[in-house]
Amino acid sequence: MGGMDRLDLELYSERLSRHAQRAADALADARMHRSWLELDGEAERLLEPAETARLRALGLMVDERAAQAIERSVEERVLDLAAIVRLQALVERLRCEERQAGATAISRPPSAS
């Protein structure tokens, strides 16, 4: 991350943390919708077809296309979060290197020539 100083790395790290939290929230939301699909499936087995159709028309139960979209959403959110976590690890490594470089510079003051 050439050209980034310690403060830039700190701010970038904080930004990534916020993105990671939003991605984790989005994943939790997608997984919740997936669990609702399981309830829909159980309800569909217990209800009459006309009732299921009515509930789908009301938007209370989802059709197969929507179910597939929810599954894709879970998969995408998992990939999103994994990518952000990998980037966070890279930035943390750079922050560590920056701190070590700063500590080395402090421990070795310039010599009086």
ABEGO torsion letter per residue (X at the ends): XBGBBAAAAAAAAAAAAAAAAAAAAAAAAAAAAAAAAAAAAAAAAABBAAAAAAAAAAGABBBAAAAAAAAAAAAAAAAAAAAAAAAAAAAAAAAAAAAAAAAAAAABBBBBX
